[in-house]
Amino acid sequence: MWAERLETNPNTMSLITIIREWLSGPRRFGLYDEKDSRTFGAEVVGGLAERSDLTEKDFCNFSPILIDQKWTDFCVGCGKAYAKQATEGRMMSWAGAYALGCKAQGYISEWGISILQVMKGAVKYGTPEESKWPFNGDRNAAADYSKMGKDVLDNAYEHRDGSFFVINGQAGWDQFDLFRAFLNKYRENKVVIQTGADAHNITLIGQVTENGVVKLYGPDSYGLRAGKYRLGETRNGFRYFTREEVNQMFSGYMAFDMERPLAELLVAYNGKAVKMADSNDCFLVSKGERHFLKNEAIAWAHNTLLFGDNYVFTLSEEDFYKIPNGTDAKFEEGPNRDIILRILEKLEKVALIEGK
């Protein structure tokens, strides 16, 4: 009980984290950066981050109602509850999000689970509304998913995430710019980034400039009780991070209302050419859409390698139409356009490119 009383003091929370890490190691107690090679990269949804995705203007993807995790280790559940709050506009159960994250990993951790597990739980089982699984003061009971009745599980299932994606490293980008580019790219979707540092969840919701310094910020899971941490400045329940601090954070995760069958198709065929079985028309799958390839010159510019049968994938009509239709692929947007253009000029075949 001494630890429970001590944790109600926001100035000692970081000390408690350090003690737990020292006693049991980060993989047993507290948040750690668990990775899975099967996790899809965020670029399959809307393409790689581009400099045009960055803005110097302040923005916020939603206005959160602060959550207080009390003395529990449910910070990742709070992060998921914030993310669901953004997309659903209501208070969601942070204890329930944590419990279903434990269900996804197959057991109840003694202290803390990874962001990856809570993301898996939200896709597979969902997140219940706050009224369906409120925190009652008993940490172990709140984390025990086997005690969730059918009504709670059914309610959670109604609020499932469609898919989740990890923000991978990208050549020429640091994590700070990647995070703020993806936050800005999906502002209309009210997407937030769930990450972590120092065995504690961090939820990023927007960007603000203070004294000429651009920072990323978001609500803390201790709400107004949030104290001092190694990274970031805490004010009124929100934490603010500089570029240097963001670059020390864990992998970032985003959830989308994208059903798994579509997500799997985008991952399987991202950057590749596809067509239906009874059609010769080919399409490039890129940025979460299929883009019509008018001719081989355009295909070569995009490196889809249509000159080899092994690079063209034939889909069923059902799967083909699951992929949203995008604009026609343009020659000038292909990464190999300059090389192909020189070849076409040498062969006097520039007319293959529409508009030339």
C-alpha positions as CSV (number, residue, x, y, z in Angstrom):
1,M,0.0,0.0,0.0
2,W,2.9,2.4,0.5
3,A,3.6,2.4,-3.2
4,E,-0.1,3.2,-3.9
5,R,0.0,6.2,-1.5
6,L,3.4,7.3,-2.9
7,E,2.2,7.2,-6.5
8,T,-0.6,9.7,-5.7
9,N,2.2,12.3,-5.5
10,P,3.0,13.4,-9.0
11,N,6.6,14.4,-8.0
12,T,7.4,10.8,-7.1
13,M,6.0,8.9,-10.1
14,S,9.2,8.9,-12.0
15,L,11.0,7.5,-8.9
16,I,8.5,4.7,-8.8
17,T,9.2,3.9,-12.4
18,I,12.9,3.8,-11.8
19,I,12.5,1.5,-8.8
20,R,10.4,-0.9,-10.7
21,E,12.8,-1.0,-13.6
22,W,15.7,-1.6,-11.3
23,L,13.9,-4.4,-9.4
24,S,12.4,-6.3,-12.3
25,G,13.7,-5.0,-15.6
26,P,11.7,-3.2,-18.3
27,R,10.3,-6.4,-19.9
28,R,8.5,-7.4,-16.7
29,F,7.5,-4.1,-15.2
30,G,6.6,-1.0,-17.2
31,L,6.3,-0.1,-20.8
32,Y,8.8,-1.3,-23.3
33,D,9.2,-1.1,-27.1
34,E,8.0,-4.5,-28.3
35,K,8.5,-5.1,-32.0
36,D,6.9,-7.6,-34.4
37,S,8.1,-8.1,-38.0
38,R,4.5,-8.7,-39.0
39,T,3.5,-5.2,-38.1
40,F,2.6,-3.2,-41.2
41,G,4.3,0.2,-41.9
42,A,2.1,3.3,-42.0
43,E,3.3,4.1,-45.5
44,V,0.9,1.5,-47.0
45,V,-2.0,3.7,-46.0
46,G,-1.1,6.9,-47.7
47,G,2.5,6.6,-48.9
48,L,5.7,7.7,-47.4
49,A,5.9,11.0,-45.6
50,E,6.6,13.9,-47.9
51,R,7.9,17.4,-47.0
52,S,4.5,18.8,-48.1
53,D,3.0,16.9,-45.2
54,L,4.9,19.2,-42.8
55,T,3.5,22.5,-41.6
56,E,4.9,25.2,-39.4
57,K,1.3,26.1,-38.2
58,D,0.0,24.9,-34.9
59,F,-2.6,22.2,-35.1
60,C,-4.4,19.7,-32.8
61,N,-6.2,16.6,-34.0
62,F,-8.7,16.6,-31.1
63,S,-9.4,18.2,-27.7
64,P,-9.2,15.4,-25.1
65,I,-10.9,15.0,-21.8
66,L,-8.1,14.2,-19.4
67,I,-7.7,10.7,-18.0
68,D,-6.1,9.7,-14.7
69,Q,-4.8,6.2,-14.5
70,K,-4.7,6.5,-10.6
71,W,-1.9,4.3,-9.2
72,T,-2.2,1.6,-11.9
73,D,0.2,0.6,-14.7
74,F,-2.5,1.1,-17.3
75,C,-0.8,4.0,-19.1
76,V,-1.0,2.2,-22.5
77,G,-4.7,1.6,-21.9
78,C,-5.1,5.3,-21.3
79,G,-3.3,6.0,-24.6
80,K,-5.7,3.8,-26.5
81,A,-8.7,5.4,-24.6
82,Y,-7.4,8.8,-25.8
83,A,-7.2,7.6,-29.4
84,K,-10.7,6.2,-29.3
85,Q,-11.9,9.4,-27.6
86,A,-10.6,11.2,-30.7
87,T,-12.4,9.1,-33.3
88,E,-15.5,8.4,-31.3
89,G,-16.1,11.5,-29.3
90,R,-16.8,9.8,-26.1
91,M,-15.0,8.5,-22.9
92,M,-13.7,5.0,-23.4
93,S,-12.5,2.6,-20.7
94,W,-8.7,2.8,-20.2
95,A,-8.9,-0.1,-17.9
96,G,-10.8,-2.1,-20.5
97,A,-8.3,-1.2,-23.2
98,Y,-5.5,-2.5,-21.0
99,A,-7.4,-5.7,-20.1
100,L,-8.1,-6.5,-23.7
101,G,-4.4,-5.8,-24.5
102,C,-3.6,-8.5,-21.9
103,K,-6.1,-10.8,-23.6
104,A,-4.3,-10.2,-26.9
105,Q,-1.0,-11.3,-25.4
106,G,-2.7,-14.3,-23.7
107,Y,-2.0,-13.5,-20.0
108,I,-2.2,-10.7,-17.5
109,S,1.1,-9.0,-16.9
110,E,2.3,-8.4,-13.4
111,W,3.0,-4.8,-14.4
112,G,2.7,-3.2,-17.8
113,I,2.2,-4.3,-21.3
114,S,3.6,-2.9,-24.6
115,I,1.8,-0.5,-26.9
116,L,1.9,-3.3,-29.6
117,Q,-0.3,-5.5,-27.4
118,V,-2.9,-2.8,-26.6
119,M,-3.0,-2.1,-30.4
120,K,-3.6,-5.8,-31.1
121,G,-6.3,-6.0,-28.4
122,A,-8.1,-3.0,-29.9
123,V,-8.2,-4.5,-33.3
124,K,-9.1,-8.0,-32.3
125,Y,-11.4,-7.4,-29.3
126,G,-12.1,-3.6,-29.3
127,T,-12.4,-1.1,-26.5
128,P,-15.4,-0.8,-24.2
129,E,-17.1,2.4,-23.3
130,E,-16.1,3.8,-19.9
131,S,-19.5,3.0,-18.4
132,K,-19.1,-0.7,-19.3
133,W,-15.8,-1.3,-17.6
134,P,-15.0,1.5,-15.1
135,F,-12.0,1.3,-12.9
136,N,-13.2,0.2,-9.4
137,G,-9.9,0.6,-7.5
138,D,-8.8,-3.0,-7.8
139,R,-6.0,-3.2,-10.3
140,N,-5.9,-7.0,-10.8
141,A,-9.7,-7.2,-11.2
142,A,-9.7,-4.4,-13.7
143,A,-7.0,-6.2,-15.8
144,D,-8.7,-9.6,-15.6
145,Y,-10.4,-9.9,-19.0
146,S,-11.9,-13.3,-18.0
147,K,-14.3,-11.4,-15.7
148,M,-15.7,-9.3,-18.6
149,G,-19.3,-10.4,-19.3
150,K,-20.8,-10.8,-22.7
151,D,-22.3,-7.3,-22.6
152,V,-18.9,-5.8,-22.0
153,L,-17.2,-7.8,-24.7
154,D,-20.0,-7.1,-27.2
155,N,-19.8,-3.4,-26.4
156,A,-16.0,-3.5,-26.9
157,Y,-16.4,-5.3,-30.2
158,E,-18.6,-2.6,-31.5
159,H,-15.7,-0.2,-31.0
160,R,-12.9,-2.2,-32.6
161,D,-10.1,-0.5,-34.5
162,G,-10.0,-1.6,-38.2
163,S,-6.2,-1.8,-38.4
164,F,-3.1,-0.4,-36.9
165,F,0.3,0.6,-38.4
166,V,3.7,1.4,-37.1
167,I,5.6,4.5,-38.2
168,N,9.0,3.1,-39.5
169,G,12.2,5.0,-40.0
170,Q,12.4,6.7,-43.4
171,A,15.6,7.7,-45.2
172,G,16.4,11.4,-44.8
173,W,13.9,11.8,-41.9
174,D,14.2,11.9,-38.2
175,Q,11.5,10.7,-35.9
176,F,10.3,14.2,-35.0
177,D,9.5,15.1,-38.5
178,L,8.0,11.7,-39.3
179,F,5.7,11.9,-36.3
180,R,4.5,15.5,-37.1
181,A,4.1,14.7,-40.8
182,F,1.9,11.7,-40.2
183,L,-0.1,13.6,-37.5
184,N,-0.7,16.4,-40.0
185,K,-1.4,14.1,-42.9
186,Y,-4.3,12.4,-41.1
187,R,-5.7,15.4,-39.2
188,E,-9.1,15.0,-40.8
189,N,-9.2,11.4,-39.6
190,K,-8.4,12.6,-36.0
191,V,-5.5,10.1,-35.9
192,V,-3.1,10.3,-32.9
193,I,0.3,8.7,-32.4
194,Q,0.8,6.3,-29.5
195,T,4.4,6.0,-28.4
196,G,6.4,5.9,-25.2
197,A,9.6,6.7,-23.3
198,D,11.0,5.9,-19.9
199,A,8.5,3.0,-19.4
200,H,5.6,5.4,-19.8
201,N,3.0,5.8,-22.6
202,I,3.0,9.0,-24.6
203,T,0.1,10.1,-26.8
204,L,0.8,12.8,-29.4
205,I,-2.1,14.8,-30.8
206,G,-0.7,17.9,-32.3
207,Q,2.0,20.5,-32.8
208,V,2.6,23.9,-31.2
209,T,5.4,26.5,-31.5
210,E,6.7,28.0,-28.3
211,N,9.3,30.8,-28.3
212,G,10.2,29.9,-31.8
213,V,10.6,26.2,-31.1
214,V,8.3,23.6,-32.8
215,K,7.1,21.0,-30.3
216,L,4.8,17.9,-30.4
217,Y,2.4,17.5,-27.5
218,G,-0.4,15.5,-26.0
219,P,-2.3,14.6,-22.8
220,D,-0.6,12.5,-20.1
221,S,-2.3,9.5,-18.6
222,Y,-2.0,11.0,-15.0
223,G,-4.1,14.0,-16.1
224,L,-3.7,17.0,-13.9
225,R,-1.6,15.0,-11.5
226,A,1.1,14.5,-14.1
227,G,4.5,15.3,-12.7
228,K,8.0,15.7,-14.0
229,Y,9.6,13.2,-16.4
230,R,13.0,12.9,-18.0
231,L,11.6,13.9,-21.4
232,G,9.2,16.8,-22.0
233,E,7.7,19.6,-20.0
234,T,4.4,19.0,-18.3
235,R,1.7,21.7,-17.9
236,N,-1.9,21.3,-17.0
237,G,-2.0,17.6,-17.8
238,F,-0.3,17.9,-21.2
239,R,3.3,17.1,-22.1
240,Y,5.4,19.1,-24.7
241,F,8.4,17.6,-26.5
242,T,11.2,19.1,-28.5
243,R,12.8,17.5,-31.6
244,E,15.6,16.0,-29.5
245,E,13.2,14.5,-27.0
246,V,10.9,13.0,-29.7
247,N,13.9,11.4,-31.3
248,Q,14.4,9.3,-28.1
249,M,10.9,7.9,-28.1
250,F,9.6,4.4,-29.0
251,S,8.1,3.3,-32.2
252,G,4.9,5.2,-33.1
253,Y,1.6,3.5,-33.7
254,M,-1.6,4.8,-35.4
255,A,-5.0,3.1,-35.7
256,F,-7.3,3.5,-38.7
257,D,-10.9,2.6,-39.4
258,M,-9.6,0.3,-42.2
259,E,-10.9,-3.2,-42.2
260,R,-8.3,-6.0,-42.1
261,P,-9.1,-7.5,-45.5
262,L,-8.3,-4.2,-47.2
263,A,-5.2,-3.6,-45.0
264,E,-3.9,-7.1,-45.9
265,L,-4.3,-6.4,-49.7
266,L,-2.6,-3.0,-49.4
267,V,0.3,-4.6,-47.6
268,A,0.6,-7.6,-50.0
269,Y,0.5,-5.5,-53.2
270,N,1.9,-2.1,-52.1
271,G,4.1,-0.8,-54.9
272,K,3.1,-3.6,-57.3
273,A,1.0,-4.0,-60.4
274,V,-2.4,-5.8,-60.2
275,K,-5.2,-6.6,-62.6
276,M,-8.4,-8.7,-62.7
277,A,-8.2,-12.2,-64.2
278,D,-10.2,-11.2,-67.3
279,S,-8.6,-7.8,-67.9
280,N,-5.4,-6.7,-69.4
281,D,-5.6,-3.3,-67.7
282,C,-3.0,-2.9,-65.0
283,F,-3.0,-0.8,-61.9
284,L,-0.3,0.3,-59.5
285,V,-1.2,-0.1,-55.8
286,S,0.2,2.8,-54.0
287,K,-0.8,5.2,-51.1
288,G,-3.7,3.0,-50.2
289,E,-5.3,3.1,-53.7
290,R,-5.0,1.5,-57.2
291,H,-3.8,3.8,-59.9
292,F,-4.4,3.0,-63.6
293,L,-1.3,2.4,-65.6
294,K,-2.0,3.6,-69.1
295,N,1.0,2.0,-70.7
296,E,4.3,0.3,-70.0
297,A,6.3,3.5,-70.1
298,I,4.4,4.8,-67.1
299,A,4.7,1.4,-65.5
300,W,8.5,1.4,-65.9
301,A,8.7,4.9,-64.6
302,H,7.1,3.6,-61.4
303,N,9.3,0.5,-61.3
304,T,6.4,-1.9,-61.5
305,L,8.4,-4.1,-63.9
306,L,5.5,-5.0,-66.1
307,F,7.9,-6.5,-68.6
308,G,8.1,-9.6,-66.3
309,D,5.1,-11.8,-65.6
310,N,6.3,-12.5,-62.1
311,Y,5.6,-8.9,-61.2
312,V,1.9,-8.7,-62.3
313,F,-0.6,-10.1,-59.7
314,T,-4.0,-11.3,-60.8
315,L,-6.7,-10.6,-58.3
316,S,-10.3,-11.8,-58.0
317,E,-12.9,-9.2,-58.8
318,E,-13.9,-9.1,-55.2
319,D,-10.4,-8.3,-54.0
320,F,-9.8,-5.9,-56.8
321,Y,-12.7,-3.7,-55.9
322,K,-11.8,-3.7,-52.2
323,I,-8.8,-1.5,-53.1
324,P,-10.1,2.1,-53.5
325,N,-9.7,3.6,-57.0
326,G,-7.2,6.5,-57.2
327,T,-6.1,8.9,-59.9
328,D,-4.3,7.6,-63.0
329,A,-0.6,7.0,-62.4
330,K,1.5,9.8,-64.0
331,F,4.8,9.3,-65.7
332,E,6.4,12.3,-64.1
333,E,5.6,11.0,-60.6
334,G,7.5,7.8,-61.1
335,P,10.8,7.4,-59.2
336,N,12.6,6.1,-62.4
337,R,11.1,8.7,-64.7
338,D,14.4,10.4,-65.7
339,I,16.1,7.1,-66.7
340,I,13.0,5.9,-68.7
341,L,12.7,9.3,-70.4
342,R,16.3,9.1,-71.6
343,I,15.7,5.7,-73.0
344,L,12.5,6.7,-74.7
345,E,14.2,9.7,-76.2
346,K,17.0,7.6,-77.6
347,L,14.4,5.2,-79.1
348,E,12.3,8.1,-80.3
349,K,9.4,6.6,-78.4
350,V,8.5,9.7,-76.2
351,A,5.0,9.6,-77.7
352,L,4.3,6.7,-75.4
353,I,3.9,9.1,-72.6
354,E,0.6,10.8,-72.7
355,G,0.8,14.6,-73.2
356,K,4.3,14.4,-74.7
